Amino acid sequence: MSIQDGQSLHRPWKSFKNLEQLKLRAGDQLLLKRGSRFLEVLRISGQGEKGNIIRVDAYGEGNKPQVLAPDASLYAVLLSNSSYQSMQNLEIVNTGTQPMAGTGNIDARFLAILILDIKALSADDIDAMIRSVNFIYVADWLSAYVIKQHPNHEVLRERWMSTDHLMAARAGWSLTSGRVARNPDGLDIQALLNLIEAEMPNATLEVQWTMNTTLAQIGIHHPEYRDRALAMGEKMGIYRDYPVSKGCTSPFAPIWINEIVSRQGNVVAIII
């Protein structure tokens, strides 16, 4: 155990970095020292329970702790795969002082994506665009309406599968999930499963989502790897308790895989 293990008021963490590896559980408390200022995004993941919530609060004396969004970030606090949480006695600040790739207006960025001339864009242009994005929904629109339609999307997929940039990696795994489902020739599915098993538990929330999509698509479309995909999903437990609306399918991989496979039915005849 390190000196700063975050388990005691006498040995607190000095930043939010360690939280990326921590999934909070029912009854846990995340305490920020009064008078502190954190220039970083507070990312929280975890499920509390009714009557046994997860509490994010302040301790000590003085002014409320400040969580200040970095320049160009569209959020100061990001909750993902979370339920039954309470947040109080914090000052959340997001001034949006820097423009984000020309505009901080999200609606304008959505419109720009829809009217882009994809044929006029090089692979490097698109690479620069995805790296300019700080907002997940903008990244996903760019992926759906531009990247997946670009003739060099496979070149970009291969490039982004080995990047540390969050939104580029998210897009890379999104493209990979599409190939797994529709054009798997040439893909090493076993190697993909090995990579997911090694990296998905500790991946950032942005990347974890599309890695999970790839895992589910492997289980759905490749019966020879289905048992392993199901076992990996159960072992990791990611999105097990993800809240979903009535009639929607859970993103928890074992539920997702089994639900879609059950709808496919059995082949009773092939006619040529």
Protein Blocks (a to p, Z undefined) as FASTA:
>chain_A
ZZblopafklccfbfklmmmpccdehiacdddehiacddddddeddddehiacddddede
djdddddddehiabfbdcehiahiadehiacddehlaccehiacfklmmmmmmmpcfklp
cfklmmmmmmmpcbfklmmmmmmmmmmmpmklmmmmmmmmmccbfklmmmmmmmmmmmmm
mmmghiafklmmmmmmmmmmmmcfklmmmmmmmmmmmmmmmmklmmmmmmmmmmnopokl
gccdehiacfbfklmmmmmmmmnopafbdcZZ
